[in-house]
Amino acid sequence: RGHNLKGIDVAIPLGCLVCVSGVSGSGKSSLVHDTVHPVLSARLQYGERRPLAFDQVHGHDLLERVVAVDQAPIGRSARSNAATYTGLMAALRNLFVDLPEARLRGYRAGHFSFNSLGACTACGGSGRDPEAEGFEDLPVPCVICSGSRYNREVLEIRFRDHSIDDVLQCSVVEALGLFTNVPEAAQRLRLLADLGLGYLRLGQPASSLSGGEAQRVKLAAELGRPTRERTLYILDEPTSGLHHQDVAYLLELLQRLVDRDNTVLVVEHELSVIAAADHVIDLGPEAGQAGGEVVIAGTPQDVAACAASHTGRYLATFLAGGMTARGTDP
């Protein structure tokens, strides 16, 4: 009953792909991000964010954790990137440290990290000229390492004629071709590619990623971790900026989480996602004070048959094959 939510009761079936739909301002974020997430986080993981007003919650004991795969930045430091966040960097370090030349020199995994033993001694692994302090917005590379962040000796170690810095300059698609026969690396790269991030450079600073890119990197990281069960994953418009083909891959990956005995709760306007959901909670009927109610909850077919639902009207046309799958927001 926080913000414009009018004292609604909402049931979220577990072990399903659940979609919360409705026009902008109908109460989707108030329900999912400002009520459900902080409540479950407090109950399951000692989260401290205060939820909006609510009366009761039941069934949280059936879950082990809640994970918000949101569009918040994955790191503000220039030293954080997609490779480090997804665990790919650890796989690359393990690969390089096992190369014959690295073993001959007695290198350890830390030698292939610009945050550790492999850092350029002049810039400390920042890649920037230490004399350029105060000019953070200007690209002033270190004169010793030329911006690679690594010391010269480490860059002499090569896998298929690529140094560790060369690898970090590769896009996900380029790296996938390079590491096709390295399962630990290929698995994580394939997840990133399937989520529409094939163009992303591995060493690109996390702070430069858009909200949609950051969310998909987080999802790739979750999918790349050992199997977890009884988790509620919360996503906010994960299809933002994706091509139709990439949306299909995204749905496959979300279903993979559900198949592992997890629940995926998605706030989304994309019709193909709504149509693929096991259960839809449609809020509205309008925005602001004219919203905040459950218009219809049920299968996509139930929503499509609801005359009071704006989502249902668009969804009915989509299910009948009469339109392409782009948002339902007027």
Residue pairs with C-beta under 8 A, 6 or more apart in sequence:
1 7
1 8
1 52
1 53
1 54
1 55
2 30
2 34
2 35
2 51
2 52
2 53
2 54
3 27
3 30
3 34
3 52
3 292
4 25
4 27
4 30
4 288
4 289
4 291
4 292
5 27
5 30
5 31
5 35
5 52
5 292
6 292
6 293
7 55
8 31
8 292
8 293
8 294
9 294
10 31
10 281
10 294
10 297
11 297
12 18
12 36
12 232
12 263
12 265
12 279
12 281
13 263
13 278
13 279
14 59
14 62
14 63
14 230
14 232
14 263
15 258
15 261
15 262
15 263
16 258
16 263
16 264
16 277
16 278
16 279
17 254
17 255
17 258
17 264
17 266
17 276
17 277
17 278
17 279
18 263
18 264
18 265
18 266
18 277
18 278
18 279
18 280
18 281
19 266
19 267
19 268
19 273
19 274
19 277
19 279
19 280
19 281
20 28
20 31
20 32
20 265
20 266
20 267
20 268
20 280
20 281
20 282
20 283
21 28
21 268
21 269
21 274
21 280
21 281
21 282
21 283
21 303
21 311
21 328
22 28
22 282
22 283
22 284
22 291
22 295
22 310
22 311
23 284
23 286
23 287
23 291
23 310
23 311
23 328
23 329
23 330
24 287
24 329
25 286
25 287
25 288
25 291
26 283
26 284
26 285
26 286
26 287
26 291
26 292
27 283
27 291
27 292
27 293
28 267
28 283
29 236
29 267
30 52
30 292
31 281
31 283
32 234
32 236
32 265
32 267
33 68
33 70
33 234
33 236
33 267
34 51
34 52
35 51
35 52
35 54
36 234
36 265
37 49
37 51
37 66
37 68
37 234
38 47
38 49
38 50
38 51
39 51
39 54
39 57
39 60
40 47
40 57
40 60
40 63
40 66
40 232
41 47
41 49
41 66
41 68
42 48
42 49
42 51
43 57
43 60
44 60
44 63
44 64
44 65
44 66
45 65
45 66
62 230
63 230
63 231
63 232
63 263
64 228
64 229
64 230
64 231
65 228
65 230
65 231
65 232
66 231
66 232
66 233
66 234
67 222
67 231
67 232
67 233
67 234
68 234
69 215
69 218
69 219
69 222
69 233
69 234
69 235
69 238
70 215
70 218
70 234
70 235
70 236
71 211
71 212
71 214
71 215
71 236
71 237
71 240
72 211
72 214
73 206
73 207
73 209
73 211
73 214
74 80
74 85
74 206
74 209
74 214
74 217
74 218
75 81
75 85
75 206
75 207
76 206
76 207
77 205
77 206
77 207
78 126
78 127
78 205
78 207
79 114
79 115
79 125
79 126
79 205
80 205
80 206
80 207
81 89
81 168
81 202
81 203
81 204
81 205
81 206
82 88
82 172
82 192
82 197
82 200
82 202
82 204
82 206
82 209
82 217
83 89
83 92
83 168
83 202
83 203
84 206
85 206
85 217
85 218
85 221
86 188
86 191
86 192
86 217
86 220
86 221
86 224
87 188
87 221
87 224
87 225
88 185
88 188
88 189
88 202
89 113
90 109
91 182
91 184
91 185
91 188
92 112
92 164
92 167
92 185
93 109
93 110
93 112
93 113
93 164
94 109
94 184
95 159
95 179
95 182
95 184
95 185
96 102
96 107
96 112
96 157
96 159
96 164
97 103
97 107
97 108
97 109
97 111
97 112
99 157
99 158
99 159
101 156
101 157
101 158
102 111
102 157
105 153
105 157
107 117
107 154
107 157
108 117
110 116
110 117
110 118
111 117
111 118
111 154
112 118
112 154
112 157
112 164
113 119
114 120
114 125
114 127
114 149
114 150
115 125
116 125
118 125
118 150
118 151
118 154
118 164
119 125
119 149
119 150
119 151
120 127
120 142
120 144
120 145
120 148
120 149
120 150
120 151
121 144
121 151
122 130
122 142
122 143
122 144
122 145
123 129
123 130
123 142
123 144
123 145
123 149
124 130
125 149
125 150
126 142
126 149
127 141
127 142
127 145
127 147
127 148
127 149
128 140
128 141
128 142
128 147
129 140
129 141
129 142
129 143
130 142
132 138
132 140
141 147
142 149
145 151
145 152
148 155
148 163
148 165
149 165
150 163
150 164
150 165
154 163
154 164
155 163
155 164
155 165
156 163
157 163
157 164
158 166
159 167
159 178
160 178
162 170
162 178
165 203
167 175
167 178
167 202
168 201
168 202
168 203
169 201
169 202
169 203
170 178
170 201
170 202
171 198
171 199
171 200
171 201
171 202
172 189
172 192
172 193
172 197
172 198
172 199
172 200
172 202
173 193
173 198
173 199
175 185
175 189
175 202
176 186
176 189
176 190
176 193
176 198
179 185
179 186
179 189
180 186
187 224
188 220
188 224
191 220
191 223
191 224
191 253
192 198
192 200
192 216
192 217
192 220
194 246
194 249
194 250
194 252
194 253
195 216
195 219
195 220
195 246
195 249
195 250
195 253
196 216
196 241
196 242
196 243
196 246
196 249
196 250
197 213
197 216
197 217
197 220
200 209
200 213
200 217
206 214
206 217
209 217
210 241
211 240
212 237
212 238
212 240
212 241
212 242
213 241
215 235
215 236
215 238
215 240
216 238
216 250
219 235
219 238
219 253
222 233
222 257
223 253
223 256
223 257
227 260
228 260
228 262
229 260
229 261
229 262
230 261
230 262
231 257
231 262
231 263
232 262
232 263
232 264
232 265
233 254
233 257
233 262
233 263
233 264
233 265
234 265
234 266
234 267
235 254
235 264
235 265
235 266
235 267
235 268
236 266
236 267
237 267
237 268
237 269
237 270
238 250
238 254
238 266
238 268
239 247
239 250
239 268
239 270
239 273
242 250
244 272
244 324
244 325
247 270
247 272
247 273
247 325
248 272
250 273
251 272
251 273
251 276
254 264
254 266
257 264
258 264
258 278
266 273
266 277
268 274
269 327
269 328
269 329
270 325
270 326
270 327
271 314
271 315
271 318
271 323
271 325
271 326
271 327
271 328
272 318
272 325
273 325
274 280
274 300
274 303
274 311
274 315
274 328
275 300
275 315
275 318
275 319
275 325
276 300
277 300
278 299
279 297
279 298
279 299
280 296
280 297
280 298
280 299
280 300
280 302
280 303
280 311
281 294
281 297
282 294
282 295
282 296
282 297
282 303
282 306
282 309
282 311
282 312
283 291
283 292
283 293
283 294
283 295
284 291
284 293
284 295
284 309
284 310
284 311
285 291
285 293
285 295
285 308
285 309
285 310
295 306
295 308
295 309
295 311
295 312
296 302
296 303
296 306
296 308
296 309
296 312
300 315
300 319
301 319
303 309
303 311
303 312
303 315
304 312
304 315
304 316
304 319
305 312
305 316
306 312
307 313
309 315
310 328
310 330
311 328
314 323
314 328
315 328
317 323
318 325
